[in-house]
Amino acid sequence: MKRKTTKYAVIIISILLAELIHDYIQELVYAWVKHSQFGIYVSVLISMAAVVVIFYPAFNLIERYLHFASRKYIEGSKKISKNNFRGLLLGFILALILLFVGFCELWYQSNPIANLLH
């Protein structure tokens, strides 16, 4: 049970973190397309080519490191707590909160923590 829970927590955190990084890079590409000197269609073609040629290998590399880092994060969270499951749950919830803040910042330019404190 503990092993499956850890596995699913690592998978969920890895997927969300990879998506956050992907969205951030996509925002950078879109910003470049809007400000490029080429026509919009040529800019889109160039950015599509750049995504495939540059970012695909990078995402494969990042995905490996994200999975490794997520696993180490979950294992570290479990070690901090005396109860493995409680540590896993605490680390997982903290990671989800941080990812939620990251997505809010990227998608809506809003910080939910700052809004909570006001």
C-alpha positions in Angstrom: 0.0 0.0 0.0 2.8 2.5 1.0 4.8 1.7 -2.1 1.8 2.3 -4.4 0.9 5.5 -2.7 4.4 6.7 -3.0 4.5 5.7 -6.7 1.2 7.6 -7.4 2.4 10.7 -5.5 5.6 10.8 -7.5 3.7 10.4 -10.8 1.2 13.1 -10.0 3.9 15.6 -8.8 6.0 14.8 -11.9 3.2 15.3 -14.3 2.1 18.6 -12.7 5.6 20.0 -12.5 6.4 19.0 -16.2 3.2 20.7 -17.3 4.1 23.8 -15.3 7.5 24.0 -17.0 5.9 23.3 -20.4 3.4 26.1 -19.9 6.1 28.5 -18.9 8.2 27.7 -21.9 5.1 28.0 -24.1 4.4 31.4 -22.7 8.0 32.5 -23.6 7.5 31.2 -27.2 4.2 33.0 -27.6 5.7 36.2 -26.3 8.5 35.9 -28.8 6.0 35.2 -31.6 4.0 38.4 -30.8 7.1 40.6 -30.9 8.9 39.0 -33.8 9.6 41.0 -37.0 8.2 38.2 -39.2 4.6 37.8 -40.2 2.4 36.0 -37.7 2.3 32.8 -39.8 6.0 32.6 -40.4 6.6 33.3 -36.7 4.2 30.5 -35.8 6.0 28.1 -38.1 9.4 29.1 -36.7 8.2 28.7 -33.1 6.7 25.3 -33.9 10.0 24.2 -35.4 11.9 25.5 -32.4 9.6 23.7 -30.0 10.1 20.4 -31.8 13.9 20.8 -32.4 14.9 22.4 -29.2 12.3 21.6 -26.5 11.4 17.9 -27.3 14.9 16.6 -26.3 14.9 19.0 -23.3 11.5 17.8 -22.1 12.7 14.2 -22.2 15.7 15.1 -20.2 13.7 17.3 -17.8 11.1 14.5 -17.4 13.8 12.1 -16.2 15.1 14.6 -13.7 11.6 15.6 -12.6 10.7 12.0 -11.9 14.0 11.5 -9.9 13.6 14.8 -8.0 9.9 14.1 -7.2 10.8 10.6 -5.9 13.6 12.1 -3.7 11.2 14.9 -2.5 8.6 12.3 -1.5 11.2 10.1 0.2 12.6 13.1 2.1 9.1 14.1 3.2 8.5 10.6 4.6 11.8 10.6 6.5 11.1 13.9 8.1 7.9 12.6 9.7 8.0 9.7 12.1 5.1 8.2 10.3 5.9 7.3 6.7 2.3 7.8 5.5 1.9 11.1 7.3 5.2 12.4 5.9 4.2 11.3 2.4 0.8 13.0 2.8 2.3 16.2 4.2 5.0 16.4 1.4 2.4 15.7 -1.3 0.0 18.4 0.0 2.8 20.9 0.2 3.9 20.1 -3.3 0.4 20.4 -4.6 0.0 23.8 -2.9 3.3 25.1 -4.4 2.2 23.8 -7.9 -1.2 25.4 -7.5 0.5 28.7 -6.7 2.8 28.3 -9.7 -0.1 27.6 -12.1 -2.1 30.5 -10.7 0.9 32.8 -11.3 1.5 31.5 -14.8 -2.1 31.3 -16.0 -3.7 34.2 -14.2 -0.9 36.3 -12.9 -2.4 35.9 -9.5 -0.8 34.8 -6.2 -3.3 33.0 -4.1 -1.1 33.2 -1.0 -0.7 37.0 -1.3 -4.5 37.3 -1.9 -5.2 35.2 1.3 -3.0 37.5 3.4 -4.8 40.7 2.2 
